[in-house]
Amino acid sequence: MEAKLKKELGTTMLKSAGHAGGGCISEGQSYHTDTGKVFVKTNHKSEAKLMFDGEVASLEAIVKTETVKVPKPIKVIELDTGGSVFVMEHLDMNSLSKYSKQLGEKMADLHLHNKKQLEKLNKEQQTVGKGAGQSDVAAVEKFGFHVTTCCGYLPQDNQWQSDWVAFYTQQRLQHQLNVVEKSYGDRETRELWAELQLKIPQFFKDVEIVPALLHGDLWGGNVAECADGPVIFDPASFYGHSEFELGIAGMFGGFNSAFYSAYHSKIPQAPGFAKRNQLYQLFHYLNHWNHFGGGYKGSSIRVMKTLLK
């Protein structure tokens, strides 16, 4: 693998920098190269390239917003032995502590970025005369993403959809429940879902939803800080409802009140937020059930029952 990395990166030096890390999905290692330090993620699954290509597209989209720091992607390399590696910028990161408030502000900026682009585009289209309609602003009007992204190693259905409730119901929840059905064929889950999907539109009454670029998997393990501020990584991006981001953020800890206060000072909670937050957590419980097994079945069923009350 190291010979292939050297060749693909055009470096004579490739020396382990001693920093190794890995999540539940991939292994990570930092290296010194001729041009500086890089971080390399390795995954031996056959779907690794799809997963890493989605991560590259996610990071590139976030970089373009100039809102919150992410590691800059460098290259995805397929291994001769199967699987792929993903090379990105190495960042010296520590656990999030003093930059929680700033992360809240920057995540809100990320979520508001597309809304501002749409407003700018709208304004330009109404301007008569020179430059009208000549916008270079990339504004996204639908929900989805231009490539497949993976939350964990499961691919997400990111086909563009103009209706958020339909997108979330079909392309997020139904998609996960299809995997549950295939693996476990759980009758209780099936029956609860038959009821719940009819009720979902009620949770979105009078809520205006503008497509927001999301990190997509914002739990405590995917945030950190560098010397100059907060950083997020391992995204599974798509354009969706900004509130979706706060679903998993609230499940496993890692975000303090300074984060939420700063975030909500820019994006206030809309009526019905608490109920929708549970609906968004349901996706992650189902996704965890599909990744890590039946230990998450109870949580998935509990959330569905609570939403039906």
Rosetta silent file (secondary structure, phi, psi, omega in degrees, C-alpha in Angstrom):
SEQUENCE: MEAKLKKELGTTMLKSAGHAGGGCISEGQSYHTDTGKVFVKTNHKSEAKLMFDGEVASLEAIVKTETVKVPKPIKVIELDTGGSVFVMEHLDMNSLSKYSKQLGEKMADLHLHNKKQLEKLNKEQQTVGKGAGQSDVAAVEKFGFHVTTCCGYLPQDNQWQSDWVAFYTQQRLQHQLNVVEKSYGDRETRELWAELQLKIPQFFKDVEIVPALLHGDLWGGNVAECADGPVIFDPASFYGHSEFELGIAGMFGGFNSAFYSAYHSKIPQAPGFAKRNQLYQLFHYLNHWNHFGGGYKGSSIRVMKTLLK
SCORE:     score description
SCORE:     0.000 S_00000001
   1 L     0.000  -39.661 -175.720    0.000    0.000    0.000 S_00000001
   2 H   -65.926  -36.375  177.868    2.796    2.441    0.874 S_00000001
   3 H   -63.075  -41.506  179.542    4.448    2.061   -2.559 S_00000001
   4 H   -65.507  -42.385  178.321    1.100    2.830   -4.216 S_00000001
   5 H   -59.949  -46.463  179.424    0.573    5.851   -1.950 S_00000001
   6 H   -56.266  -47.466 -177.385    4.037    7.217   -2.785 S_00000001
   7 H   -63.900  -48.976 -176.226    3.385    6.862   -6.500 S_00000001
   8 H   -66.044  -32.413 -178.035   -0.124    8.365   -6.425 S_00000001
   9 H   -92.497   -7.230  179.878    0.938   11.289   -4.220 S_00000001
  10 L    62.285   44.094 -178.023    4.202   11.865   -6.108 S_00000001
  11 L  -124.262  142.193  175.670    6.274   11.786   -2.921 S_00000001
  12 L   -86.781  -29.149  179.325    9.640   10.154   -2.197 S_00000001
  13 L  -101.192  133.734  172.291    9.050   10.317    1.552 S_00000001
  14 E  -146.624   93.895 -172.851    6.159    8.533    3.248 S_00000001
  15 E  -122.476  130.463 -179.578    6.864    8.180    6.931 S_00000001
  16 E   -56.016  132.529 -178.980    4.324    7.402    9.638 S_00000001
  17 E   -93.191    8.159  174.841    3.669   10.485   11.743 S_00000001
  18 E    83.052  -18.239 -178.438    2.675    8.363   14.708 S_00000001
  19 E   -90.550  113.434  176.260   -0.908    9.617   14.836 S_00000001
  20 E  -119.696  148.305  177.592   -3.312    6.788   14.213 S_00000001
  21 E  -159.895  158.689  178.197   -7.043    6.831   14.685 S_00000001
  22 E  -159.746  147.798  175.280  -10.050    4.986   13.473 S_00000001
  23 L   -97.738 -156.466  179.167  -13.782    5.068   13.776 S_00000001
  24 L   -76.166  -16.518 -169.533  -16.247    2.206   13.568 S_00000001
  25 L  -108.545  -47.857 -174.984  -15.917    2.170    9.786 S_00000001
  26 L  -129.874  160.321  175.272  -12.349    2.981    8.632 S_00000001
  27 E   -98.874  146.208 -178.814   -8.789    3.041    9.977 S_00000001
  28 E  -128.141  149.526 -179.160   -6.757    6.261    9.906 S_00000001
  29 E  -153.586  138.443  175.955   -3.053    7.100    9.932 S_00000001
  30 E   -96.694  146.752  179.280   -1.013   10.293    9.452 S_00000001
  31 E  -134.497  149.573  167.889    2.129   10.410    7.299 S_00000001
  32 E   -86.843  134.313  174.532    4.930   12.863    6.545 S_00000001
  33 E  -127.089  177.760  178.904    5.345   13.469    2.794 S_00000001
  34 L   -57.569  -29.422 -174.341    7.577   15.738    0.695 S_00000001
  35 L  -107.615   11.953  178.819    4.892   18.438    0.817 S_00000001
  36 E   123.300 -172.738 -176.321    3.796   18.100    4.466 S_00000001
  37 E   -84.485  141.454  174.238    1.599   15.887    6.607 S_00000001
  38 E  -128.329  157.912  174.988   -1.418   14.023    5.263 S_00000001
  39 E  -112.708  131.256 -174.868   -4.086   11.897    6.942 S_00000001
  40 E  -120.273  122.720  175.501   -4.967    8.623    5.234 S_00000001
  41 E  -101.538  134.832 -179.052   -8.169    6.659    5.813 S_00000001
  42 E  -120.594  135.902  174.628   -8.223    3.027    4.725 S_00000001
  43 E  -142.981  129.192 -174.023  -11.234    0.804    4.160 S_00000001
  44 L   -94.923    2.937  177.721  -11.070   -2.684    2.651 S_00000001
  45 L   -70.907  153.722 -179.451  -14.760   -3.040    1.800 S_00000001
  46 L   -66.444  -25.655 -179.056  -15.680   -3.230   -1.877 S_00000001
  47 L   -87.580    6.577 -173.393  -17.938   -0.144   -1.466 S_00000001
  48 H   -58.162  -38.771 -177.831  -15.099    1.954    0.005 S_00000001
  49 H   -63.993  -43.285  177.303  -14.594    4.043   -3.146 S_00000001
  50 H   -57.679  -44.865 -178.013  -18.288    5.013   -3.267 S_00000001
  51 H   -64.289  -47.511 -178.211  -18.124    5.966    0.421 S_00000001
  52 H   -70.408  -36.031  176.765  -14.905    7.995    0.081 S_00000001
  53 H   -61.928  -37.899  176.584  -16.037    9.717   -3.153 S_00000001
  54 H   -65.839  -37.238  178.799  -19.143   10.869   -1.262 S_00000001
  55 H   -68.258  -40.146  176.978  -16.978   12.159    1.567 S_00000001
  56 H   -59.228  -48.749 -179.320  -14.768   14.092   -0.888 S_00000001
  57 H   -61.783  -37.370  178.451  -17.853   15.725   -2.462 S_00000001
  58 H   -64.584  -48.588 -179.360  -19.190   16.556    1.015 S_00000001
  59 H   -63.226  -41.855  179.672  -15.926   18.161    2.134 S_00000001
  60 H   -62.119  -40.767  179.909  -15.600   20.104   -1.135 S_00000001
  61 H   -64.541  -41.138 -179.913  -19.149   21.452   -0.763 S_00000001
  62 H   -68.744  -41.565  178.068  -18.474   22.572    2.830 S_00000001
  63 H   -55.760  -43.493 -177.210  -15.111   24.147    1.878 S_00000001
  64 H   -61.662  -26.622 -179.074  -16.870   26.243   -0.807 S_00000001
  65 H   -75.347  -18.191 -177.874  -19.187   27.832    1.769 S_00000001
  66 L    53.425   41.146 -178.438  -16.198   29.279    3.686 S_00000001
  67 L  -111.289  -52.667 -175.248  -18.128   28.842    6.937 S_00000001
  68 L  -129.930  141.760 -174.879  -16.698   26.013    9.042 S_00000001
  69 E   -72.964  136.030  172.263  -13.269   24.366    8.858 S_00000001
  70 L  -136.397  159.171  173.273  -12.928   20.840    7.455 S_00000001
  71 L   -67.545  134.773 -179.057   -9.856   18.874    6.335 S_00000001
  72 L   -75.484  130.778  179.957   -9.252   19.565    2.644 S_00000001
  73 E   -73.059  146.526  178.761   -9.615   16.402    0.527 S_00000001
  74 E  -114.029  -56.339 -174.225   -6.643   15.369   -1.631 S_00000001
  75 E  -165.303  144.507  170.051   -7.274   12.040   -3.369 S_00000001
  76 E  -105.960  127.701 -176.559   -9.145    8.731   -3.307 S_00000001
  77 E  -122.803  126.805  176.788   -6.940    5.816   -4.383 S_00000001
  78 E   -80.839  136.994 -179.279   -8.201    2.314   -5.146 S_00000001
  79 L   -90.020  144.979  178.727   -6.045   -0.464   -3.684 S_00000001
  80 L   -64.997  -27.490 -177.632   -4.899   -3.438   -5.769 S_00000001
  81 L   -86.082    2.801 -176.531   -5.860   -5.704   -2.867 S_00000001
  82 L   101.101  149.231 -176.513   -9.434   -4.372   -2.781 S_00000001
  83 L    83.814 -173.842 -176.742  -10.884   -1.380   -0.960 S_00000001
  84 E  -146.623  163.614  170.361   -9.648    2.199   -1.136 S_00000001
  85 E  -121.789  150.478  178.845   -7.735    4.853    0.738 S_00000001
  86 E  -122.802  118.351 -179.055   -8.725    8.484    1.110 S_00000001
  87 E  -100.466  129.947  178.205   -5.927   11.034    1.508 S_00000001
  88 E  -139.809  170.806  176.136   -6.734   14.393    3.061 S_00000001
  89 E   -57.774  137.700  173.846   -5.042   17.307    4.757 S_00000001
  90 L   -85.541  130.825  175.366   -3.694   16.465    8.226 S_00000001
  91 L  -120.223  136.035  175.216   -5.034   18.759   10.951 S_00000001
  92 L   -78.773  107.029 -172.695   -3.695   18.863   14.519 S_00000001
  93 L  -117.769  144.953  171.921   -6.936   18.322   16.404 S_00000001
  94 E  -125.203  168.608  178.205   -7.941   18.155   20.058 S_00000001
  95 L   -58.883  144.930  178.799  -11.288   17.465   21.719 S_00000001
  96 L   -64.781  124.435  174.808  -13.807   20.281   21.382 S_00000001
  97 L  -143.907  -70.568 -174.269  -13.763   22.465   24.507 S_00000001
  98 L   -78.030  -12.034 -177.191  -13.070   26.194   24.226 S_00000001
  99 L  -107.013   22.437 -179.664  -14.539   26.554   20.741 S_00000001
 100 H   -59.876  -46.416 -178.622  -18.043   25.114   21.385 S_00000001
 101 H   -61.288  -44.920 -178.795  -19.759   28.491   21.005 S_00000001
 102 H   -64.152  -36.484  177.549  -17.876   29.210   17.798 S_00000001
 103 H   -63.612  -41.179  177.454  -18.847   25.801   16.403 S_00000001
 104 H   -58.229  -44.703  179.749  -22.518   26.609   17.083 S_00000001
 105 H   -64.461  -44.521 -175.904  -22.177   29.890   15.183 S_00000001
 106 H   -70.114  -34.511  175.688  -20.305   28.317   12.295 S_00000001
 107 H   -66.117  -38.799  176.161  -22.767   25.425   11.922 S_00000001
 108 H   -63.334  -41.496  177.864  -25.595   27.977   11.750 S_00000001
 109 H   -60.695  -42.214  177.376  -23.599   29.884    9.099 S_00000001
 110 H   -59.287  -45.977 -177.499  -23.195   26.656    7.122 S_00000001
 111 H   -69.054  -26.980 -179.099  -26.948   25.989    7.344 S_00000001
 112 H   -89.434  -10.757 -172.597  -27.835   29.553    6.326 S_00000001
 113 H   -58.348  -48.456 -177.527  -25.362   29.694    3.437 S_00000001
 114 H   -67.720  -35.023  177.782  -27.663   28.289    0.742 S_00000001
 115 H   -60.183  -43.254  179.390  -30.589   30.434    1.943 S_00000001
 116 H   -65.297  -37.869  178.675  -28.398   33.521    1.481 S_00000001
 117 H   -64.751  -40.618  178.584  -27.364   32.308   -1.992 S_00000001
 118 H   -64.474  -41.459  179.432  -31.028   31.851   -2.955 S_00000001
 119 H   -64.714  -39.979  179.751  -31.885   35.341   -1.683 S_00000001
 120 H   -64.932  -43.329 -179.964  -28.953   36.810   -3.602 S_00000001
 121 H   -63.297  -43.171  179.565  -29.988   34.994   -6.774 S_00000001
 122 H   -59.867  -44.063 -179.727  -33.570   36.156   -6.352 S_00000001
 123 H   -63.693  -43.183 -179.242  -32.423   39.751   -5.938 S_00000001
 124 H   -64.757  -37.501 -178.866  -30.223   39.539   -9.038 S_00000001
 125 H   -69.087  -22.567  179.471  -33.061   38.131  -11.117 S_00000001
 126 H   -90.026   -7.830 -178.993  -35.199   41.114  -10.157 S_00000001
 127 L   -83.312  123.742  179.961  -32.476   43.594  -11.108 S_00000001
 128 L   -89.072  142.123  174.620  -33.082   45.109  -14.501 S_00000001
 129 L   105.050 -153.306 -171.316  -30.126   46.022  -16.687 S_00000001
 130 L   -56.212  130.958  173.951  -26.468   45.171  -16.630 S_00000001
 131 L    82.329   -5.681 -179.447  -25.513   41.848  -15.141 S_00000001
 132 L   -64.540  133.124  178.730  -29.036   40.640  -14.552 S_00000001
 133 L    76.527    5.720 -178.554  -29.216   36.884  -14.773 S_00000001
 134 L   -99.480   27.597 -171.882  -25.415   36.628  -14.972 S_00000001
 135 L   -69.523  140.460  172.148  -25.053   35.146  -11.514 S_00000001
 136 L  -103.039   12.017 -178.354  -22.217   32.789  -10.639 S_00000001
 137 L   -77.188  123.414  175.764  -23.981   32.002   -7.368 S_00000001
 138 L   -86.664  106.596  179.789  -24.642   28.307   -6.904 S_00000001
 139 L  -117.051  133.522 -175.086  -28.026   28.192   -5.211 S_00000001
 140 L  -106.857  126.764 -174.620  -29.783   24.887   -4.543 S_00000001
 141 L  -105.382   -5.319 -178.207  -33.571   24.785   -4.626 S_00000001
 142 L  -122.917  175.322  179.808  -34.190   21.081   -3.937 S_00000001
 143 E  -103.461  135.517 -177.905  -33.350   18.469   -1.307 S_00000001
 144 E   139.676 -156.681  179.655  -30.705   15.855   -2.034 S_00000001
 145 L  -159.290  159.226 -173.574  -27.121   15.892   -3.309 S_00000001
 146 L   -79.461  -11.323  174.977  -25.278   15.546   -6.622 S_00000001
 147 L  -137.150  168.699  174.083  -23.563   12.280   -5.595 S_00000001
 148 L   -74.120  133.841  171.637  -24.259    9.349   -3.281 S_00000001
 149 L  -120.517  157.057 -177.709  -23.014    9.896    0.272 S_00000001
 150 E  -117.417  133.339  172.889  -22.819    7.262    3.002 S_00000001
 151 E  -100.034  104.861 -163.462  -23.839    7.622    6.633 S_00000001
 152 L    77.574 -132.091  175.903  -21.487    5.033    8.074 S_00000001
 153 L  -107.412    2.688 -179.758  -21.037    2.614    5.176 S_00000001
 154 E   -86.382  124.482  179.472  -24.695    2.564    4.058 S_00000001
 155 E   -65.804  143.563  178.132  -25.340    4.584    0.877 S_00000001
 156 L  -102.209  144.748  177.044  -27.995    7.294    1.107 S_00000001
 157 L   -83.163  100.950 -174.558  -30.590    7.934   -1.583 S_00000001
 158 L  -102.728   18.199  179.486  -29.768   11.534   -2.511 S_00000001
 159 L   -57.470  138.327 -175.558  -31.924   11.896   -5.625 S_00000001
 160 L   -63.144  137.957 -177.384  -33.211   15.468   -5.854 S_00000001
 161 E  -144.440  135.690 -176.905  -36.695   16.041   -4.488 S_00000001
 162 L   -83.017  -16.480 -177.034  -38.590   19.325   -4.175 S_00000001
 163 L  -110.181  117.441 -175.937  -40.609   18.279   -1.121 S_00000001
 164 H   -63.968  -42.524 -176.862  -38.663   17.793    2.134 S_00000001
 165 H   -62.266  -42.066  177.431  -41.326   15.719    3.926 S_00000001
 166 H   -65.784  -43.292  179.639  -41.482   13.292    0.989 S_00000001
 167 H   -58.790  -51.080 -175.647  -37.677   13.225    0.741 S_00000001
 168 H   -67.050  -41.462 -179.066  -37.181   12.486    4.431 S_00000001
 169 H   -64.260  -48.902 -173.781  -40.003    9.947    4.655 S_00000001
 170 H   -84.986  -47.218 -169.083  -39.057    7.984    1.530 S_00000001
 171 H   -92.008   -6.429  175.155  -35.350    8.527    0.990 S_00000001
 172 H  -117.574  -65.510 -175.601  -34.214    8.468    4.601 S_00000001
 173 H   -68.880  -52.637 -178.444  -36.657    6.615    6.891 S_00000001
 174 H   -59.166  -39.972  179.376  -38.214    4.203    4.362 S_00000001
 175 H   -57.854  -46.013  178.577  -34.751    3.502    2.929 S_00000001
 176 H   -68.319  -40.949 -178.327  -33.448    2.474    6.390 S_00000001
 177 H   -67.007  -29.194  174.718  -36.596    0.498    7.194 S_00000001
 178 H   -63.776  -38.832  178.559  -36.198   -1.458    3.949 S_00000001
 179 H   -68.631  -41.681  176.580  -32.751   -2.560    5.175 S_00000001
 180 H   -58.718  -46.740 -178.006  -34.205   -3.458    8.607 S_00000001
 181 H   -60.005  -43.402 -178.569  -36.952   -5.472    6.901 S_00000001
 182 H   -65.044  -40.252 -176.105  -34.457   -7.342    4.740 S_00000001
 183 H   -83.768  -38.180 -170.078  -32.190   -8.199    7.677 S_00000001
 184 H  -120.473  -23.052 -178.014  -34.668   -8.720   10.510 S_00000001
 185 L    50.783   49.590 -172.833  -38.227   -8.789    9.105 S_00000001
 186 L   -84.349  117.588 -174.648  -39.472   -7.194   12.328 S_00000001
 187 H   -66.641  -43.272 -177.998  -43.279   -7.148   12.509 S_00000001
 188 H   -60.561  -43.775  179.035  -43.607   -4.555   15.309 S_00000001
 189 H   -61.237  -43.609  179.613  -41.432   -2.080   13.411 S_00000001
 190 H   -58.223  -46.471 -177.049  -43.472   -2.664   10.249 S_00000001
 191 H   -68.222  -41.302  178.582  -46.770   -1.991   12.027 S_00000001
 192 H   -63.832  -41.053 -178.920  -45.521    1.129   13.818 S_00000001
 193 H   -65.689  -37.264  178.786  -44.117    2.522   10.570 S_00000001
 194 H   -57.857  -38.717  177.954  -47.435    1.971    8.758 S_00000001
 195 H   -76.300  -46.253 -171.933  -49.051    4.309   11.324 S_00000001
 196 H   -64.453  -40.560 -175.396  -46.196    6.778   11.699 S_00000001
 197 H   -63.492  -24.842  176.701  -45.690    7.583    8.039 S_00000001
 198 H   -73.529  -26.396 -175.294  -49.283    8.849    7.823 S_00000001
 199 H   -88.921  -20.269 -172.991  -48.640   11.186   10.743 S_00000001
 200 H   -52.270  -45.392 -178.987  -45.312   12.682    9.607 S_00000001
 201 H   -55.134  -29.966  179.910  -46.763   15.598    7.554 S_00000001
 202 H   -61.691  -29.754 -178.132  -48.450   16.927   10.745 S_00000001
 203 H   -71.232  -11.067 -174.598  -45.032   17.572   12.329 S_00000001
 204 H  -115.184   16.425  179.169  -44.225   20.075    9.578 S_00000001
 205 L   -60.774  131.289  175.485  -47.339   22.285    9.635 S_00000001
 206 L    59.185   26.479  176.197  -46.447   25.952    9.063 S_00000001
 207 L  -108.650  123.092  177.634  -42.675   25.286    8.993 S_00000001
 208 L   -86.560  125.362 -178.280  -40.763   26.928    6.171 S_00000001
 209 L  -120.707  115.063  176.992  -37.897   24.672    5.062 S_00000001
 210 L  -103.383  132.404 -179.720  -35.159   26.030    2.812 S_00000001
 211 L   -53.623  127.525  179.393  -32.570   23.458    1.634 S_00000001
 212 E  -120.153  139.125  174.876  -29.482   23.743    3.858 S_00000001
 213 E   -71.862  123.850 -176.523  -26.118   22.100    3.245 S_00000001
 214 E  -110.289  150.944  168.058  -25.701   19.609    6.103 S_00000001
 215 L   -67.391  -44.777  172.152  -22.724   17.774    7.539 S_00000001
 216 L    95.944  -17.713 -179.042  -25.165   14.869    7.866 S_00000001
 217 L  -148.732   51.958 -170.257  -23.510   12.916   10.716 S_00000001
 218 L   -85.043   72.937  171.971  -22.752   15.552   13.339 S_00000001
 219 L  -102.989  170.856 -173.599  -22.128   13.519   16.494 S_00000001
 220 H   -57.038  -27.579 -179.424  -19.454   14.303   19.094 S_00000001
 221 H   -75.452   -9.333 -178.201  -16.930   11.957   17.447 S_00000001
 222 H  -111.714   17.454  175.756  -16.951   14.006   14.226 S_00000001
 223 E  -130.200  152.122  179.040  -16.120   17.403   15.751 S_00000001
 224 E  -160.753 -168.085  173.273  -12.901   18.733   17.261 S_00000001
 225 E  -142.810  148.368  172.417  -10.855   21.907   17.454 S_00000001
 226 E  -104.198 -178.833 -179.338   -7.540   23.150   16.102 S_00000001
 227 L   -58.651  -31.958 -173.440   -5.478   25.972   17.593 S_00000001
 228 L  -103.291    6.991  177.627   -7.486   28.539   15.588 S_00000001
 229 E   148.991 -176.189 -176.139  -11.049   27.218   15.981 S_00000001
 230 E   -75.447  159.814  178.045  -13.477   24.333   15.580 S_00000001
 231 E  -143.404  144.286  174.932  -13.320   21.684   12.862 S_00000001
 232 E  -121.784  152.163 -177.635  -15.805   19.071   11.607 S_00000001
 233 L  -151.346 -179.701 -177.176  -14.966   15.922    9.631 S_00000001
 234 L    51.117   50.282 -178.376  -16.360   12.589    8.324 S_00000001
 235 L   -77.038  159.481  172.896  -19.388   14.254    6.672 S_00000001
 236 L  -133.627   64.625 -164.359  -22.284   12.520    4.903 S_00000001
 237 L   -71.236  156.461  167.498  -23.594   15.681    3.299 S_00000001
 238 E  -169.301  168.849  174.886  -26.794   16.535    1.471 S_00000001
 239 E   -90.977  120.108 -177.613  -29.167   19.486    1.236 S_00000001
 240 E  -151.365 -165.133  178.285  -31.907   19.042    3.822 S_00000001
 241 L   -75.722  128.701 -177.875  -33.749   20.650    6.747 S_00000001
 242 H   -53.251  -33.627 -178.731  -31.257   22.361    9.072 S_00000001
 243 H   -62.991  -25.433 -179.836  -32.956   20.749   12.088 S_00000001
 244 H   -55.506  -37.360 -177.651  -31.922   17.299   10.837 S_00000001
 245 H   -57.784  -33.930 -173.440  -28.338   18.116   11.875 S_00000001
 246 H   -84.412   -3.480  178.181  -29.330   18.466   15.536 S_00000001
 247 H   -63.018  -62.864 -177.371  -30.906   14.988   15.681 S_00000001
 248 H   -71.287  -26.994  179.159  -27.742   12.946   16.152 S_00000001
 249 H   -57.145  -33.270 -177.709  -26.003   15.855   17.925 S_00000001
 250 L   -89.517   -1.831 -172.897  -28.354   15.307   20.855 S_00000001
 251 L   -86.989  -38.179 -171.851  -28.061   11.498   20.977 S_00000001
 252 L  -121.423   16.873  179.411  -24.542   10.793   22.208 S_00000001
 253 L    75.195 -170.957  177.732  -23.485   14.011   23.971 S_00000001
 254 L   100.099   -8.708  179.980  -20.476   16.117   23.028 S_00000001
 255 L  -126.373  123.483 -176.651  -22.305   19.425   22.546 S_00000001
 256 L   -95.416 -179.781 -175.619  -22.806   21.822   25.450 S_00000001
 257 H   -64.201  -28.072  178.498  -25.284   24.618   26.033 S_00000001
 258 H   -63.834  -37.714  177.641  -22.861   27.200   24.566 S_00000001
 259 H   -62.311  -51.453 -176.111  -23.037   25.354   21.229 S_00000001
 260 H   -67.305  -40.572  179.927  -26.850   25.278   21.181 S_00000001
 261 H   -61.163  -44.868 -178.786  -27.280   28.882   22.400 S_00000001
 262 H   -65.639  -40.836 -179.729  -24.926   30.183   19.717 S_00000001
 263 H   -63.937  -49.736 -174.766  -26.614   28.082   17.029 S_00000001
 264 H   -75.609  -13.083  173.558  -30.164   29.084   17.992 S_00000001
 265 H   -70.218  -24.491  177.757  -29.252   32.768   18.271 S_00000001
 266 H   -98.703  -33.751  177.641  -28.833   32.574   14.463 S_00000001
 267 L  -128.150   90.040 -177.575  -31.463   29.905   13.714 S_00000001
 268 L   -62.740  151.798  176.823  -34.200   30.071   16.377 S_00000001
 269 L   -65.355  131.608  176.675  -36.186   26.924   17.197 S_00000001
 270 L   -88.059  155.406  178.397  -39.397   26.741   15.187 S_00000001
 271 L   -53.524  137.796  179.970  -42.666   25.547   16.809 S_00000001
 272 L    85.351    8.768 -177.239  -42.765   21.742   17.033 S_00000001
 273 H   -55.231  -45.838 -173.761  -38.960   21.461   17.107 S_00000001
 274 H   -59.836  -42.660 -179.912  -38.857   18.843   19.896 S_00000001
 275 H   -66.632  -44.059  179.218  -41.112   16.401   18.064 S_00000001
 276 H   -66.059  -33.481  178.047  -39.212   16.800   14.777 S_00000001
 277 H   -59.598  -40.067  177.003  -35.936   16.349   16.657 S_00000001
 278 H   -67.685  -38.213  178.387  -37.147   12.884   17.710 S_00000001
 279 H   -62.470  -37.220  179.179  -38.213   12.162   14.144 S_00000001
 280 H   -74.998  -30.372  175.617  -34.692   13.034   12.992 S_00000001
 281 H   -68.693  -30.804 -179.868  -33.154   10.870   15.707 S_00000001
 282 H   -55.602  -41.897  177.981  -35.226    7.949   14.424 S_00000001
 283 H   -55.498  -46.103 -175.260  -33.158    7.900   11.221 S_00000001
 284 H   -71.605  -34.992  175.266  -29.941    7.551   13.232 S_00000001
 285 H   -64.137  -42.646  178.256  -31.317    4.847   15.539 S_00000001
 286 H   -64.276  -41.981  179.580  -32.402    2.863   12.470 S_00000001
 287 H   -62.987  -39.391  177.446  -29.024    3.478   10.816 S_00000001
 288 H   -68.422  -38.481  176.438  -27.251    2.254   13.961 S_00000001
 289 H   -58.849  -44.703 -179.524  -29.516   -0.807   14.065 S_00000001
 290 H   -70.392  -25.455  178.879  -28.502   -1.559   10.467 S_00000001
 291 H   -88.036  -44.853 -166.205  -24.803   -1.035   11.222 S_00000001
 292 H  -116.523    1.807  173.545  -24.380   -2.482   14.686 S_00000001
 293 L    97.614 -174.794 -167.983  -27.278   -4.879   15.213 S_00000001
 294 H   -62.513   -7.415  176.675  -30.327   -5.359   17.382 S_00000001
 295 H   -60.117  -21.649 -179.256  -29.051   -3.346   20.351 S_00000001
 296 H   -99.397    1.520  179.176  -30.615   -0.319   18.656 S_00000001
 297 H   -62.938  -46.640 -177.895  -33.965   -1.966   17.954 S_00000001
 298 H   -57.079  -44.982  179.745  -35.395   -0.916   21.325 S_00000001
 299 H   -64.164  -41.163 -179.698  -34.474    2.752   20.814 S_00000001
 300 H   -61.363  -45.781 -178.356  -35.943    2.745   17.293 S_00000001
 301 H   -68.881  -39.484  179.424  -39.250    1.301   18.524 S_00000001
 302 H   -60.524  -44.386 -179.780  -39.372    3.600   21.569 S_00000001
 303 H   -63.975  -42.094  179.944  -38.996    6.698   19.363 S_00000001
 304 H   -62.973  -42.009  179.068  -41.702    5.506   16.968 S_00000001
 305 H   -65.276  -40.538  179.342  -44.113    4.880   19.856 S_00000001
 306 H   -63.025  -41.950 -179.772  -43.366    8.302   21.370 S_00000001
 307 H   -67.019  -24.616 -179.760  -44.025   10.018   18.031 S_00000001
 308 H   -85.642   -9.300 -178.084  -47.374    8.216   17.738 S_00000001
 309 L   -68.393    0.000    0.000  -48.619    9.422   21.144 S_00000001
